């Protein structure tokens, strides 16, 4: 058995037979979402920990507040608990579903056909991001 640059081969009757390492790759995109919830921005403006200070009739401002609550504050559970302590159980439950609820697939590109290609290279565990394969060439 011979191996050079990831190409595996063997010698039979003075003839070199080369083997190449290949794999098929498929790309899929999956969209998931939580169930839709209703939140009252007026209740969030009554909070002490991270209150909503925007216009209670402005969807974009409230959306940005929720984005900041989730990504910037990183402790939306405290807001959920504060809503519960203030008796705003519907908003607390809805916030929990929005940020921590189960996601359901609503679109999957694999249902519409295949986006795939072939790769040639070598198995190499150091290429973890690429599934343990060092691809030298592909048909993409």
C-alpha positions, 0 to 999 in steps of 0.5 A: 500500500502506497500513500502520497499526498493523501492518495492511496494506492497499491502495486499489483504485478508492477502496475500502480493502482491509485485510489482516491478518497471522496465523499458526497456533501449535502447542504440543507437550510432549516427554518424553525420558529416558536409558536406565536405569542402576545406580549403587552408592552405596557406591562414591560414598561412597569418593570424595575429591572430592565423596563421598556422605555419606548413608545408602547404603540411602536412595534419596532421599538418593542422588538428592539427592546426584546432583542436587547433583553435576549442578547444584551441583558442575557438574563431574561429569566429575571424579567420573566420572574419580575413579571410573575411577581407583579401578577403579569402571568400571561406575559411571563408565560409568553416571554418564556415561550418566546425565548425558551419555547420549543421550536418547530420546523416550518421550512426545510430545503431538503424537501425541495430537492438536493443541493449536493456536491462531491469532494476529493481529499483525505480524512483528517480529524484536524478538519473538525469544522469540515466533518473531519475531511480535508477537501482538495477539490470539489464539484461545487 
